[in-house]
């Protein structure tokens, strides 16, 4: 029998950490593994950008990638859930949908964006685009409100 996985999208945000924790709980309950996916969005540099700018951009990308890998180690420490970390390049929604198929995912977990509550027109969030493209269930995980926040739901 082919191994199943919970694919989790990471970008270093609080939402993606909540998705990682939720994905780990689902994987533990179902006896599956976690595949944490960090997607690097290719952004062309302006033709007038100095070489030092390109180096700074690459260093910032490496720092975010390292931070996401460390987040996996911290969040998943103490669990018995097997996991792996994967880096992909391209559109996040497309790459997450591909990862779900390639890893035979039972679901894909992503954090809910705190920047936007609703989308209008063609300005959809990554989680909305993912839910339209993905052949697997998509779990959109909210960030827990802080205890001092009087509003229980955002």
C-alpha positions in Angstrom: 0.0 0.0 0.0 1.3 3.4 -1.0 2.2 5.8 1.9 -0.2 8.7 2.4 0.7 12.2 3.5 -0.6 15.5 4.7 0.9 18.2 2.6 1.4 21.5 4.4 2.3 24.9 2.8 4.8 26.9 4.7 5.8 30.6 4.2 7.0 31.6 7.6 3.7 33.3 8.6 1.7 32.6 11.8 -1.0 31.0 9.6 1.5 28.5 8.0 2.7 27.5 11.5 -0.9 26.9 12.5 -1.4 24.9 9.4 1.7 22.8 10.2 0.5 22.1 13.7 -3.0 21.2 12.4 -1.5 19.0 9.6 0.7 17.2 12.2 -2.5 16.5 14.3 -4.3 15.1 11.2 -1.2 13.0 10.2 -0.9 11.6 13.8 -4.6 10.7 13.9 -4.5 9.0 10.6 -1.1 7.3 10.8 0.3 9.3 7.9 3.3 11.6 7.4 3.7 15.3 6.8 5.3 16.8 3.7 6.1 20.5 4.5 6.4 22.4 1.2 8.1 25.8 0.9 7.5 27.4 -2.5 9.9 30.0 -3.9 8.1 32.4 -6.2 10.3 33.3 -9.1 10.4 37.1 -9.3 12.5 38.6 -12.0 14.8 41.4 -10.9 14.6 44.7 -12.7 17.2 45.0 -15.4 18.8 47.9 -13.6 19.2 46.1 -10.3 22.8 46.0 -9.1 24.4 42.7 -8.5 24.4 43.4 -4.8 20.6 43.7 -4.9 20.4 40.3 -6.4 22.6 38.9 -3.7 20.6 40.5 -1.0 17.4 39.1 -2.6 18.9 35.6 -2.7 20.1 35.9 0.9 16.7 37.0 2.1 15.1 34.0 0.3 17.6 31.6 1.9 16.9 33.1 5.3 13.2 32.5 4.9 13.8 29.0 3.7 16.1 28.2 6.7 13.5 29.7 9.1 10.7 27.6 7.7 12.8 24.4 8.0 13.7 25.3 11.6 9.9 26.0 12.2 9.3 22.4 11.1 11.8 21.0 13.4 10.4 23.0 16.4 6.7 22.3 15.7 7.1 18.7 14.9 9.6 17.9 17.7 8.1 15.6 20.2 5.7 14.1 17.8 6.0 10.6 16.3 4.9 11.9 12.9 7.4 11.2 10.1 8.0 14.3 8.0 10.0 15.8 5.2 10.7 19.3 4.0 10.5 20.1 0.3 11.4 23.2 -1.7 9.6 24.0 -5.0 9.8 26.9 -7.4 6.8 28.5 -9.1 3.2 29.6 -8.3 2.4 28.5 -4.8 -1.1 27.3 -5.6 0.0 25.3 -8.6 3.0 23.8 -6.8 1.0 22.8 -3.7 -1.6 21.1 -5.9 1.2 19.2 -7.7 2.8 18.2 -4.4 -0.6 16.9 -3.2 -0.9 14.6 -6.2 2.8 13.5 -6.1 2.7 12.6 -2.4 -0.8 11.0 -2.5 -2.0 13.5 0.1 -5.1 12.9 2.1 -5.4 16.7 2.4 -3.5 19.9 2.0 -3.2 22.3 4.9 -2.5 26.0 4.5 -2.8 29.0 6.8 -5.6 31.5 6.3 -4.3 34.9 5.1 -4.7 37.6 7.8 -4.3 40.3 5.2 -7.6 39.8 3.4 -10.9 38.3 4.6 -12.7 38.4 1.3 -11.7 38.4 -2.3 -13.2 40.6 -5.0 -12.9 39.9 -8.7 -9.6 38.4 -9.9 -7.8 39.2 -6.6 -8.1 35.8 -5.0 -5.9 34.5 -2.2 -3.5 31.6 -2.6 -5.8 29.4 -0.5 -8.8 30.2 -2.8 -6.7 29.4 -5.9 -5.4 26.2 -4.3 -8.9 25.0 -3.5 -9.9 25.5 -7.1 -6.8 23.7 -8.6 -6.3 21.0 -6.1 -7.8 17.5 -6.5 -7.5 16.9 -2.7 -9.3 18.4 0.2 -7.9 21.7 1.3 -7.8 22.6 5.0 -7.6 26.3 5.5 -6.4 26.9 9.1 -7.0 30.1 10.9 -4.5 31.7 13.3 -5.8 31.4 16.8 -6.8 34.7 18.2 -4.7 36.0 21.1 -6.3 35.6 24.5 -6.4 39.4 24.9 -8.4 39.8 21.7 -12.1 40.3 22.7 -13.3 39.0 19.4 -13.2 35.2 19.4 -13.5 35.1 15.6 -11.8 37.2 12.9 
